[in-house]
């Protein structure tokens, strides 16, 4: 989702192919042997198979609103934390039955450390690293959306007022709605 949003924002036309990961097509495995998505095959044949790298590539091609101009160090730190410890907590929370060592609530609490950090940032700026949308927001947003959806009733009652406003803004954005069309 975040790669699609960056490509759309940058105005880069791509052919989207829905992939069933249970039945990976031979062409996918041919261009990216690890068989994960997303995979972007550039016209010259170069393959980019990490969503964050697709985002950086797209923004280096065309960054009309300056998403990359926000604090690069802070952006990278937030994305790294999102993509490592928060993503692990999210996966365990979302699929708690596969991780019976702890309860879903324990995994949710682990993820909440990151939610609290984001809430504090949003108390200072309108978006995660600035008062305008940046790479950090789009790179992190899909994961927060997933976390909120695991137990929507709990999330709605949780004390993350700024984070919920930020999330609602992004979910309702034209950019997100455009990449969600089938």
GUDORO-609947 format. One record per residue: residue in three letters; y, z, x of N, C-alpha, C, O in turn. Coordinates in nm, 2 decimals, always signed. Each point is the difference from the previous one (the first is absolute). Example, Ala and Ser with C-alpha at 12.3 -4.5 7.8 and 13.67 -1.06 7.14 Angstrom:
REM residues 2
{"ALA" {-0.57 +0.78 +1.32} {+0.12 +0.00 -0.09} {+0.12 +0.00 +0.09} {+0.00 +0.07 +0.10}}
{"SER" {+0.11 -0.14 -0.14} {+0.11 +0.00 +0.09} {+0.11 +0.08 -0.08} {+0.11 +0.01 +0.05}}
This chain:
REM residues 182
{"UNK" {-0.12 +0.00 +0.08} {+0.12 +0.00 -0.08} {+0.13 +0.00 +0.09} {+0.09 -0.08 -0.03}}
{"UNK" {-0.09 +0.16 +0.13} {+0.12 +0.01 +0.08} {+0.02 -0.13 +0.08} {+0.11 -0.04 +0.02}}
{"UNK" {-0.22 -0.02 +0.02} {+0.01 -0.13 +0.07} {+0.06 -0.11 -0.09} {+0.09 -0.07 +0.03}}
{"UNK" {-0.14 +0.07 -0.16} {+0.05 -0.09 -0.10} {+0.14 +0.02 -0.02} {+0.08 -0.10 -0.02}}
{"UNK" {-0.04 +0.22 +0.01} {+0.15 +0.03 -0.03} {+0.08 -0.05 +0.11} {+0.11 -0.05 -0.02}}
{"UNK" {-0.15 +0.07 +0.15} {+0.08 -0.04 +0.11} {+0.01 -0.15 +0.00} {+0.11 -0.06 +0.03}}
{"UNK" {-0.22 -0.01 -0.05} {+0.00 -0.15 +0.00} {+0.09 -0.05 -0.11} {+0.07 -0.10 +0.02}}
{"UNK" {-0.08 +0.16 -0.14} {+0.08 -0.05 -0.11} {+0.15 +0.03 +0.03} {+0.08 -0.09 -0.02}}
{"UNK" {-0.05 +0.21 +0.07} {+0.14 +0.03 +0.03} {+0.06 -0.10 +0.11} {+0.11 -0.04 -0.01}}
{"UNK" {-0.20 +0.01 +0.11} {+0.05 -0.10 +0.10} {+0.00 -0.14 -0.04} {+0.04 -0.09 +0.07}}
{"UNK" {-0.09 +0.06 -0.20} {+0.00 -0.13 -0.05} {-0.10 -0.09 +0.07} {+0.02 -0.13 +0.00}}
{"UNK" {-0.13 +0.18 +0.04} {-0.10 -0.08 +0.07} {-0.11 -0.03 -0.10} {-0.07 +0.09 -0.05}}
{"UNK" {+0.05 -0.22 +0.02} {-0.10 -0.04 -0.10} {-0.14 +0.02 +0.07} {-0.02 -0.04 +0.11}}
{"UNK" {-0.07 +0.10 -0.19} {-0.14 +0.02 +0.05} {-0.09 -0.04 -0.12} {+0.04 +0.01 -0.12}}
{"UNK" {-0.16 -0.04 +0.16} {-0.11 -0.02 -0.10} {-0.07 +0.13 -0.01} {-0.06 +0.05 +0.10}}
{"UNK" {+0.06 +0.01 -0.21} {-0.07 +0.13 -0.02} {-0.14 -0.03 -0.05} {-0.02 -0.08 -0.10}}
{"UNK" {-0.08 +0.13 +0.17} {-0.14 -0.01 -0.05} {-0.06 +0.14 -0.02} {+0.00 +0.08 +0.09}}
{"UNK" {-0.04 -0.06 -0.21} {-0.06 +0.13 -0.04} {-0.14 +0.00 +0.07} {-0.07 -0.10 -0.01}}
{"UNK" {+0.04 +0.21 +0.07} {-0.13 +0.01 +0.07} {-0.08 +0.12 -0.06} {+0.06 +0.11 -0.02}}
{"UNK" {-0.18 -0.14 -0.01} {-0.09 +0.11 -0.04} {-0.06 +0.06 +0.13} {-0.08 -0.08 +0.07}}
{"UNK" {+0.11 +0.20 -0.03} {-0.05 +0.05 +0.12} {-0.15 +0.03 +0.00} {-0.07 +0.02 +0.10}}
{"UNK" {+0.01 -0.02 -0.22} {-0.15 +0.01 -0.02} {-0.07 -0.13 +0.03} {-0.11 +0.00 +0.04}}
{"UNK" {+0.19 -0.11 -0.05} {-0.06 -0.13 +0.03} {+0.10 -0.08 +0.08} {+0.07 -0.10 -0.05}}
{"UNK" {-0.05 +0.13 +0.18} {+0.10 -0.06 +0.08} {-0.03 -0.14 +0.03} {-0.11 -0.04 +0.04}}
{"UNK" {+0.20 -0.05 -0.07} {-0.02 -0.14 +0.03} {-0.01 -0.03 +0.15} {+0.06 +0.06 +0.08}}
{"UNK" {-0.14 -0.16 -0.05} {-0.02 -0.04 +0.14} {+0.13 -0.03 +0.07} {+0.01 +0.03 +0.12}}
{"UNK" {+0.08 -0.10 -0.19} {+0.13 -0.03 +0.06} {+0.07 +0.12 +0.05} {+0.07 +0.00 +0.10}}
{"UNK" {-0.07 +0.10 -0.18} {+0.07 +0.13 +0.04} {-0.06 +0.05 +0.13} {+0.07 +0.03 +0.09}}
{"UNK" {-0.20 -0.02 -0.09} {-0.07 +0.05 +0.12} {+0.02 -0.09 +0.12} {-0.01 +0.04 +0.12}}
{"UNK" {+0.03 -0.17 -0.14} {+0.02 -0.09 +0.10} {+0.14 +0.02 +0.07} {+0.01 +0.00 +0.12}}
{"UNK" {+0.09 +0.03 -0.20} {+0.13 +0.02 +0.06} {+0.03 +0.14 +0.04} {+0.08 +0.03 +0.09}}
{"UNK" {-0.15 +0.06 -0.16} {+0.01 +0.15 +0.04} {-0.13 +0.06 -0.01} {-0.04 +0.05 -0.11}}
{"UNK" {-0.04 -0.04 +0.22} {-0.13 +0.05 -0.01} {-0.02 +0.15 -0.05} {-0.10 +0.03 -0.05}}
{"UNK" {+0.21 +0.05 +0.06} {-0.01 +0.13 -0.06} {-0.01 +0.00 -0.15} {-0.04 +0.10 -0.06}}
{"UNK" {+0.09 -0.21 +0.00} {-0.02 -0.01 -0.14} {+0.08 +0.09 -0.09} {-0.04 +0.03 -0.12}}
{"UNK" {+0.16 +0.01 +0.17} {+0.08 +0.08 -0.09} {+0.12 -0.08 -0.04} {+0.03 -0.11 +0.05}}
{"UNK" {+0.04 +0.16 -0.15} {+0.12 -0.07 -0.05} {+0.12 +0.10 +0.02} {-0.02 +0.12 +0.00}}
{"UNK" {+0.14 -0.18 +0.01} {+0.03 -0.14 -0.01} {-0.02 -0.07 +0.13} {-0.02 +0.06 +0.11}}
{"UNK" {+0.01 -0.19 -0.12} {-0.01 -0.09 +0.11} {+0.11 -0.11 -0.02} {+0.00 -0.07 -0.10}}
{"UNK" {+0.08 +0.05 +0.20} {+0.10 -0.11 -0.01} {-0.04 -0.10 +0.11} {+0.00 +0.03 +0.12}}
{"UNK" {-0.02 -0.16 -0.16} {-0.03 -0.10 +0.10} {+0.13 -0.09 +0.01} {+0.03 -0.06 -0.10}}
{"UNK" {+0.03 +0.06 +0.21} {+0.12 -0.07 +0.02} {-0.03 -0.15 +0.02} {-0.11 -0.04 +0.04}}
{"UNK" {+0.21 -0.05 -0.06} {-0.03 -0.14 +0.01} {-0.06 -0.05 +0.13} {-0.08 -0.09 +0.01}}
{"UNK" {+0.11 +0.16 +0.10} {-0.05 -0.04 +0.13} {-0.14 +0.06 +0.03} {-0.06 -0.03 +0.10}}
{"UNK" {+0.01 +0.11 -0.20} {-0.14 +0.05 +0.01} {+0.00 +0.15 +0.04} {-0.11 +0.06 +0.00}}
{"UNK" {+0.22 +0.00 +0.04} {+0.01 +0.14 +0.04} {-0.04 +0.08 -0.12} {+0.05 -0.03 -0.11}}
{"UNK" {-0.12 +0.14 +0.13} {-0.04 +0.09 -0.11} {+0.06 +0.13 +0.02} {-0.01 +0.06 +0.10}}
{"UNK" {+0.07 -0.01 -0.21} {+0.05 +0.14 +0.00} {-0.08 +0.07 -0.11} {+0.01 -0.03 -0.12}}
{"UNK" {-0.08 +0.14 +0.16} {-0.09 +0.07 -0.10} {+0.03 +0.14 -0.01} {-0.09 +0.08 -0.04}}
{"UNK" {+0.21 -0.04 +0.06} {+0.05 +0.14 -0.03} {+0.12 -0.01 -0.09} {+0.10 -0.08 +0.04}}
{"UNK" {-0.09 +0.15 -0.15} {+0.11 -0.02 -0.09} {+0.13 +0.04 +0.06} {+0.10 -0.07 -0.02}}
{"UNK" {-0.09 +0.17 +0.11} {+0.12 +0.04 +0.06} {+0.05 -0.11 +0.10} {+0.12 -0.03 +0.01}}
{"UNK" {-0.21 -0.03 +0.05} {+0.03 -0.11 +0.10} {+0.05 -0.13 -0.08} {+0.09 -0.07 +0.04}}
{"UNK" {-0.15 +0.05 -0.16} {+0.05 -0.11 -0.08} {+0.14 +0.03 -0.05} {+0.08 -0.09 +0.00}}
{"UNK" {-0.05 +0.21 -0.03} {+0.13 +0.04 -0.04} {+0.10 -0.03 +0.11} {+0.11 -0.06 -0.02}}
{"UNK" {-0.14 +0.11 +0.14} {+0.09 -0.02 +0.12} {+0.02 -0.15 +0.02} {+0.11 -0.04 +0.03}}
{"UNK" {-0.22 -0.04 -0.03} {+0.01 -0.14 +0.02} {+0.10 -0.06 -0.10} {+0.09 -0.08 +0.03}}
{"UNK" {-0.11 +0.11 -0.16} {+0.08 -0.06 -0.11} {+0.15 +0.04 +0.02} {+0.08 -0.09 -0.02}}
{"UNK" {-0.06 +0.21 +0.05} {+0.14 +0.05 +0.02} {+0.07 -0.06 +0.12} {+0.12 -0.02 +0.00}}
{"UNK" {-0.20 -0.01 +0.10} {+0.06 -0.07 +0.12} {+0.03 -0.14 -0.03} {+0.09 -0.06 +0.06}}
{"UNK" {-0.16 +0.00 -0.16} {+0.03 -0.13 -0.05} {+0.13 -0.01 -0.08} {+0.08 -0.09 +0.01}}
{"UNK" {-0.07 +0.19 -0.10} {+0.12 +0.00 -0.09} {+0.02 +0.14 -0.06} {-0.08 +0.05 -0.08}}
{"UNK" {+0.18 +0.02 +0.12} {+0.03 +0.13 -0.04} {+0.14 +0.01 -0.06} {+0.10 +0.05 +0.06}}
{"UNK" {-0.09 -0.11 -0.18} {+0.13 -0.03 -0.07} {+0.09 +0.13 -0.02} {+0.12 +0.00 +0.01}}
{"UNK" {-0.19 +0.11 -0.04} {+0.08 +0.12 -0.03} {-0.01 +0.11 +0.11} {+0.05 +0.11 -0.02}}
{"UNK" {-0.11 -0.15 +0.13} {+0.00 +0.09 +0.12} {-0.10 +0.11 -0.01} {+0.03 +0.11 +0.05}}
{"UNK" {-0.14 -0.13 -0.10} {-0.11 +0.11 -0.01} {-0.03 +0.05 +0.14} {-0.03 +0.12 +0.01}}
{"UNK" {+0.04 -0.21 +0.09} {-0.04 +0.05 +0.13} {+0.12 +0.07 +0.07} {-0.02 +0.05 +0.11}}
{"UNK" {+0.14 -0.05 -0.17} {+0.11 +0.06 +0.07} {+0.00 +0.15 -0.02} {+0.08 +0.07 +0.07}}
{"UNK" {-0.16 -0.01 -0.15} {-0.01 +0.14 -0.02} {-0.06 +0.06 +0.13} {-0.06 -0.07 +0.08}}
{"UNK" {+0.08 +0.20 -0.06} {-0.05 +0.07 +0.12} {-0.14 -0.04 +0.03} {-0.09 +0.05 -0.07}}
{"UNK" {+0.07 -0.13 +0.18} {-0.13 -0.05 +0.03} {-0.10 +0.11 +0.04} {-0.12 +0.00 -0.04}}
{"UNK" {+0.16 +0.10 +0.11} {-0.08 +0.11 +0.05} {-0.05 +0.08 -0.12} {-0.12 +0.03 -0.02}}
{"UNK" {+0.21 +0.01 -0.07} {-0.03 +0.08 -0.12} {-0.09 -0.08 -0.09} {-0.10 +0.05 -0.06}}
{"UNK" {+0.13 -0.18 +0.05} {-0.08 -0.09 -0.09} {-0.15 +0.00 +0.05} {-0.09 +0.01 -0.07}}
{"UNK" {+0.08 -0.04 +0.20} {-0.14 +0.00 +0.06} {-0.07 +0.13 -0.01} {-0.12 +0.00 -0.03}}
{"UNK" {+0.19 +0.11 +0.05} {-0.07 +0.13 -0.01} {-0.05 +0.02 -0.15} {-0.11 +0.05 -0.02}}
{"UNK" {+0.19 -0.08 -0.08} {-0.04 +0.02 -0.14} {-0.12 -0.09 -0.03} {-0.09 +0.04 -0.06}}
{"UNK" {+0.10 -0.16 +0.10} {-0.11 -0.10 -0.03} {-0.12 +0.04 +0.07} {-0.11 +0.00 -0.06}}
{"UNK" {+0.12 +0.05 +0.19} {-0.12 +0.04 +0.07} {-0.07 +0.12 -0.07} {-0.12 +0.01 -0.01}}
{"UNK" {+0.21 +0.09 -0.04} {-0.06 +0.12 -0.07} {-0.06 -0.05 -0.13} {-0.11 +0.05 -0.04}}
{"UNK" {+0.18 -0.14 -0.03} {-0.06 -0.05 -0.12} {-0.13 -0.06 +0.02} {-0.10 +0.02 -0.07}}
{"UNK" {+0.09 -0.11 +0.17} {-0.12 -0.08 +0.02} {-0.11 +0.08 +0.07} {-0.12 -0.05 +0.00}}
{"UNK" {+0.14 +0.17 +0.04} {-0.10 +0.08 +0.06} {-0.04 +0.12 -0.09} {-0.08 -0.01 -0.08}}
{"UNK" {+0.15 +0.12 +0.11} {-0.04 +0.13 -0.07} {+0.02 -0.01 -0.15} {-0.09 +0.05 -0.08}}
{"UNK" {+0.20 -0.11 +0.03} {+0.02 -0.01 -0.14} {-0.11 -0.09 -0.07} {-0.05 +0.03 -0.10}}
{"UNK" {+0.03 -0.15 +0.16} {-0.10 -0.09 -0.05} {-0.14 +0.06 -0.01} {-0.08 -0.02 -0.09}}
{"UNK" {+0.04 +0.10 +0.19} {-0.13 +0.07 +0.00} {+0.00 +0.10 -0.11} {-0.10 +0.01 -0.07}}
{"UNK" {+0.21 +0.07 +0.05} {+0.00 +0.09 -0.11} {+0.00 -0.07 -0.14} {-0.07 +0.05 -0.09}}
{"UNK" {+0.14 -0.16 +0.08} {+0.00 -0.08 -0.12} {-0.14 -0.05 -0.03} {-0.05 +0.02 -0.11}}
{"UNK" {-0.02 -0.07 +0.21} {-0.14 -0.05 -0.03} {-0.09 +0.11 -0.04} {-0.08 -0.02 -0.09}}
{"UNK" {+0.09 +0.13 +0.15} {-0.09 +0.11 -0.04} {+0.04 +0.06 -0.14} {-0.09 +0.04 -0.07}}
{"UNK" {+0.22 -0.04 +0.04} {+0.04 +0.05 -0.13} {-0.04 -0.10 -0.11} {-0.05 +0.04 -0.10}}
{"UNK" {+0.07 -0.17 +0.13} {-0.03 -0.10 -0.10} {-0.15 -0.01 -0.02} {-0.05 -0.03 -0.11}}
{"UNK" {-0.03 +0.04 +0.22} {-0.15 -0.01 -0.01} {-0.06 +0.13 +0.03} {-0.10 +0.01 +0.08}}
{"UNK" {+0.14 +0.10 -0.13} {-0.04 +0.14 +0.03} {-0.15 +0.01 -0.01} {-0.07 +0.08 +0.07}}
{"UNK" {+0.01 -0.15 -0.16} {-0.15 +0.01 -0.03} {-0.07 -0.05 +0.13} {-0.12 +0.04 +0.02}}
{"UNK" {+0.18 -0.13 +0.06} {-0.07 -0.05 +0.12} {+0.02 +0.10 +0.12} {-0.07 -0.01 +0.10}}
{"UNK" {+0.16 +0.11 -0.12} {+0.03 +0.09 +0.10} {-0.02 +0.15 -0.05} {+0.10 +0.07 -0.02}}
{"UNK" {-0.22 -0.03 -0.01} {-0.03 +0.12 -0.07} {+0.03 +0.13 +0.09} {-0.01 +0.11 -0.05}}
{"UNK" {+0.05 -0.13 +0.18} {+0.03 +0.11 +0.08} {+0.11 +0.09 -0.05} {+0.00 +0.12 +0.02}}
{"UNK" {+0.09 -0.18 -0.09} {+0.12 +0.07 -0.06} {+0.02 -0.05 -0.14} {-0.06 -0.10 -0.04}}
{"UNK" {+0.14 +0.17 -0.04} {+0.03 -0.04 -0.13} {+0.12 -0.10 +0.00} {+0.07 -0.01 +0.10}}
{"UNK" {-0.06 -0.06 -0.21} {+0.11 -0.10 -0.01} {+0.14 +0.07 +0.02} {+0.09 -0.05 +0.06}}
{"UNK" {-0.08 +0.17 -0.11} {+0.12 +0.08 +0.01} {+0.03 +0.03 +0.15} {+0.12 +0.00 +0.04}}
{"UNK" {-0.22 +0.02 +0.04} {+0.03 +0.03 +0.14} {+0.05 -0.13 +0.07} {+0.10 +0.01 +0.07}}
{"UNK" {-0.16 -0.12 -0.10} {+0.05 -0.13 +0.05} {+0.14 -0.03 -0.05} {+0.08 -0.06 +0.07}}
{"UNK" {-0.06 +0.09 -0.20} {+0.14 -0.02 -0.05} {+0.10 +0.08 +0.07} {+0.11 -0.05 +0.04}}
{"UNK" {-0.14 +0.18 -0.01} {+0.09 +0.08 +0.08} {+0.02 -0.05 +0.14} {+0.12 +0.01 +0.04}}
{"UNK" {-0.22 -0.07 +0.02} {+0.02 -0.06 +0.13} {+0.10 -0.11 -0.01} {+0.09 -0.02 +0.08}}
{"UNK" {-0.10 -0.07 -0.18} {+0.09 -0.11 -0.02} {+0.14 +0.05 -0.04} {+0.10 -0.07 +0.03}}
{"UNK" {-0.09 +0.18 -0.10} {+0.13 +0.06 -0.04} {+0.09 +0.03 +0.12} {+0.12 +0.01 -0.01}}
{"UNK" {-0.18 +0.02 +0.13} {+0.09 +0.02 +0.11} {+0.09 -0.12 +0.03} {+0.12 +0.02 +0.03}}
{"UNK" {-0.18 -0.14 -0.05} {+0.08 -0.12 +0.02} {+0.10 -0.02 -0.11} {+0.11 -0.04 +0.02}}
{"UNK" {-0.16 +0.07 -0.14} {+0.09 -0.02 -0.12} {+0.12 +0.09 +0.02} {+0.12 -0.04 -0.03}}
{"UNK" {-0.14 +0.17 +0.07} {+0.11 +0.09 +0.02} {+0.10 -0.05 +0.11} {+0.12 +0.01 -0.02}}
{"UNK" {-0.17 -0.07 +0.12} {+0.08 -0.05 +0.11} {+0.09 -0.12 -0.06} {+0.12 +0.00 +0.03}}
{"UNK" {-0.18 -0.08 -0.11} {+0.07 -0.11 -0.06} {+0.11 +0.05 -0.10} {+0.11 -0.05 +0.00}}
{"UNK" {-0.15 +0.15 -0.08} {+0.10 +0.06 -0.09} {+0.12 +0.06 +0.08} {+0.11 -0.03 -0.05}}
{"UNK" {-0.13 +0.09 +0.16} {+0.11 +0.05 +0.08} {+0.09 -0.11 +0.05} {+0.12 +0.01 +0.00}}
{"UNK" {-0.18 -0.12 +0.04} {+0.07 -0.11 +0.05} {+0.09 -0.06 -0.12} {+0.11 -0.04 +0.02}}
{"UNK" {-0.17 +0.03 -0.14} {+0.07 -0.06 -0.11} {+0.11 +0.09 -0.05} {+0.08 -0.04 -0.09}}
{"UNK" {-0.08 +0.17 +0.13} {+0.11 +0.09 -0.04} {+0.12 -0.03 +0.08} {+0.11 +0.04 -0.03}}
{"UNK" {-0.13 -0.11 +0.15} {+0.11 -0.04 +0.09} {+0.05 -0.14 -0.02} {+0.12 -0.02 +0.00}}
{"UNK" {-0.21 -0.07 -0.02} {+0.03 -0.14 -0.01} {-0.06 -0.06 -0.13} {-0.10 +0.06 -0.05}}
{"UNK" {+0.15 -0.17 +0.00} {-0.05 -0.06 -0.12} {-0.14 -0.06 +0.02} {-0.08 +0.00 -0.10}}
{"UNK" {+0.05 -0.04 +0.22} {-0.13 -0.05 +0.03} {-0.06 +0.07 +0.12} {+0.07 +0.10 +0.05}}
{"UNK" {-0.18 -0.13 +0.01} {-0.07 +0.08 +0.09} {+0.08 +0.02 +0.14} {-0.01 +0.11 +0.05}}
{"UNK" {+0.07 -0.21 +0.00} {+0.07 +0.01 +0.12} {+0.15 -0.04 +0.00} {+0.07 +0.01 +0.10}}
{"UNK" {-0.03 -0.05 -0.22} {+0.14 -0.04 -0.01} {+0.04 +0.00 -0.15} {-0.07 +0.04 -0.08}}
{"UNK" {+0.20 -0.08 +0.06} {+0.04 +0.00 -0.14} {-0.03 -0.14 -0.06} {+0.04 -0.03 -0.12}}
{"UNK" {-0.11 -0.05 +0.19} {-0.04 -0.13 -0.05} {-0.15 -0.02 +0.02} {-0.06 +0.07 +0.09}}
{"UNK" {+0.00 -0.15 -0.16} {-0.15 -0.03 +0.01} {-0.03 -0.05 +0.14} {+0.08 -0.08 +0.06}}
{"UNK" {-0.19 +0.12 +0.00} {-0.04 -0.04 +0.13} {-0.15 -0.03 +0.01} {-0.07 +0.03 -0.09}}
{"UNK" {+0.03 -0.07 +0.21} {-0.14 -0.02 +0.02} {-0.08 +0.13 -0.03} {-0.11 -0.01 -0.06}}
{"UNK" {+0.16 +0.12 +0.10} {-0.08 +0.13 -0.03} {-0.03 +0.02 -0.15} {-0.11 +0.03 -0.03}}
{"UNK" {+0.21 -0.06 -0.05} {-0.03 +0.02 -0.15} {-0.11 -0.10 -0.05} {-0.09 +0.05 -0.07}}
{"UNK" {+0.10 -0.17 +0.11} {-0.10 -0.10 -0.05} {-0.14 +0.02 +0.06} {-0.10 -0.02 -0.06}}
{"UNK" {+0.10 +0.07 +0.19} {-0.13 +0.02 +0.07} {-0.07 +0.12 -0.06} {-0.12 +0.01 +0.00}}
{"UNK" {+0.19 +0.09 -0.04} {-0.05 +0.13 -0.05} {-0.02 +0.00 -0.15} {-0.10 +0.06 -0.05}}
{"UNK" {+0.18 -0.13 -0.02} {+0.00 +0.01 -0.15} {-0.14 -0.02 -0.06} {-0.04 +0.07 -0.09}}
{"UNK" {-0.04 -0.18 +0.12} {-0.13 -0.02 -0.06} {-0.09 +0.12 +0.01} {-0.08 +0.03 -0.10}}
{"UNK" {+0.09 +0.04 +0.20} {-0.09 +0.12 +0.02} {+0.04 +0.12 -0.08} {-0.08 +0.07 -0.05}}
{"UNK" {+0.21 -0.05 +0.04} {+0.05 +0.10 -0.09} {-0.03 -0.03 -0.15} {-0.04 +0.09 -0.07}}
{"UNK" {+0.05 -0.22 +0.04} {-0.04 -0.04 -0.14} {-0.14 +0.03 -0.03} {-0.04 +0.05 -0.10}}
{"UNK" {-0.05 -0.08 +0.20} {-0.14 +0.03 -0.02} {-0.03 +0.15 -0.01} {-0.07 +0.05 -0.09}}
{"UNK" {+0.14 +0.03 +0.17} {-0.01 +0.15 +0.00} {+0.04 +0.05 -0.14} {-0.07 +0.09 -0.05}}
{"UNK" {+0.18 -0.14 +0.00} {+0.05 +0.05 -0.13} {-0.09 -0.04 -0.11} {-0.01 +0.07 -0.10}}
{"UNK" {-0.06 -0.18 +0.11} {-0.09 -0.05 -0.10} {-0.14 +0.08 -0.01} {-0.06 -0.01 -0.10}}
{"UNK" {+0.03 +0.08 +0.21} {-0.13 +0.07 +0.00} {-0.01 +0.10 -0.12} {-0.09 +0.01 -0.07}}
{"UNK" {+0.20 +0.06 +0.06} {+0.01 +0.10 -0.11} {+0.15 -0.01 -0.05} {+0.08 +0.08 +0.04}}
{"UNK" {-0.05 -0.18 -0.12} {+0.13 -0.03 -0.05} {+0.07 +0.12 -0.07} {+0.12 +0.03 +0.01}}
{"UNK" {-0.20 +0.05 -0.08} {+0.05 +0.11 -0.07} {+0.05 +0.11 +0.09} {+0.10 +0.06 -0.01}}
{"UNK" {-0.18 -0.04 +0.12} {+0.04 +0.10 +0.10} {+0.12 -0.05 +0.07} {+0.10 +0.08 +0.02}}
{"UNK" {-0.09 -0.21 +0.02} {+0.11 -0.05 +0.07} {+0.13 +0.01 -0.08} {+0.10 +0.04 +0.05}}
{"UNK" {-0.11 -0.07 -0.18} {+0.12 +0.01 -0.08} {+0.05 +0.14 -0.01} {+0.12 +0.02 -0.02}}
{"UNK" {-0.20 +0.08 +0.03} {+0.04 +0.14 -0.01} {+0.04 +0.06 +0.13} {+0.05 +0.10 +0.01}}
{"UNK" {-0.09 -0.17 +0.10} {+0.03 +0.05 +0.14} {+0.15 +0.00 +0.03} {+0.08 -0.08 -0.06}}
{"UNK" {-0.04 +0.16 +0.15} {+0.14 +0.02 +0.03} {+0.05 -0.09 +0.11} {+0.05 +0.04 +0.10}}
{"UNK" {-0.07 -0.17 -0.13} {+0.05 -0.10 +0.10} {+0.10 -0.09 -0.08} {-0.03 -0.12 -0.02}}
{"UNK" {+0.14 +0.17 -0.01} {+0.09 -0.07 -0.09} {+0.06 -0.12 +0.07} {+0.00 -0.11 -0.07}}
{"UNK" {+0.04 +0.12 +0.19} {+0.06 -0.12 +0.07} {-0.11 -0.10 +0.03} {+0.02 -0.12 -0.02}}
{"UNK" {-0.14 +0.16 +0.06} {-0.11 -0.09 +0.03} {-0.04 -0.08 -0.13} {-0.03 -0.11 +0.01}}
{"UNK" {+0.03 +0.18 -0.12} {-0.04 -0.06 -0.13} {+0.11 -0.11 -0.04} {-0.04 -0.11 -0.05}}
{"UNK" {+0.16 +0.14 +0.07} {+0.11 -0.09 -0.02} {-0.01 -0.12 +0.09} {+0.01 -0.12 -0.05}}
{"UNK" {-0.03 +0.14 +0.17} {-0.02 -0.11 +0.10} {-0.12 -0.09 -0.04} {+0.01 -0.12 +0.01}}
{"UNK" {-0.12 +0.19 -0.04} {-0.12 -0.07 -0.04} {+0.02 -0.09 -0.12} {-0.04 -0.12 -0.01}}
{"UNK" {+0.11 +0.18 -0.09} {+0.03 -0.07 -0.13} {+0.08 -0.13 +0.03} {-0.02 -0.10 -0.05}}
{"UNK" {+0.12 +0.12 +0.14} {+0.09 -0.11 +0.03} {-0.08 -0.11 +0.06} {+0.03 -0.12 -0.03}}
{"UNK" {-0.12 +0.15 +0.12} {-0.08 -0.11 +0.07} {-0.10 -0.06 -0.09} {-0.02 -0.12 +0.00}}
{"UNK" {-0.04 +0.20 -0.09} {-0.10 -0.06 -0.09} {+0.07 -0.09 -0.10} {-0.06 -0.10 -0.04}}
{"UNK" {+0.18 +0.13 +0.00} {+0.07 -0.08 -0.09} {+0.08 -0.11 +0.06} {+0.07 -0.08 -0.07}}
{"UNK" {-0.07 +0.07 +0.20} {+0.08 -0.10 +0.07} {-0.05 -0.14 -0.02} {-0.12 -0.02 -0.03}}
{"UNK" {+0.21 -0.08 +0.03} {-0.04 -0.14 -0.02} {-0.10 -0.04 +0.11} {-0.09 -0.08 -0.03}}
{"UNK" {+0.11 +0.13 +0.15} {-0.08 -0.04 +0.11} {-0.15 +0.04 -0.03} {-0.09 -0.08 +0.02}}
{"UNK" {+0.07 +0.21 -0.05} {-0.13 +0.05 -0.03} {-0.06 -0.08 -0.12} {-0.12 -0.04 +0.01}}
{"UNK" {+0.19 +0.03 -0.12} {-0.05 -0.07 -0.12} {-0.04 -0.14 +0.04} {-0.10 -0.05 -0.06}}
{"UNK" {+0.17 -0.02 +0.14} {-0.03 -0.14 +0.03} {-0.13 -0.01 +0.08} {-0.07 -0.10 -0.01}}
{"UNK" {+0.04 +0.20 +0.10} {-0.12 -0.01 +0.08} {-0.12 +0.05 -0.08} {-0.12 -0.03 +0.04}}
{"UNK" {+0.14 +0.09 -0.15} {-0.11 +0.05 -0.09} {-0.05 -0.10 -0.10} {-0.10 +0.02 -0.06}}
{"UNK" {+0.18 -0.13 +0.05} {-0.05 -0.11 -0.09} {-0.13 -0.06 +0.05} {-0.01 -0.02 +0.12}}
{"UNK" {-0.08 +0.00 -0.21} {-0.13 -0.06 +0.05} {+0.02 -0.15 +0.01} {-0.09 -0.07 +0.03}}
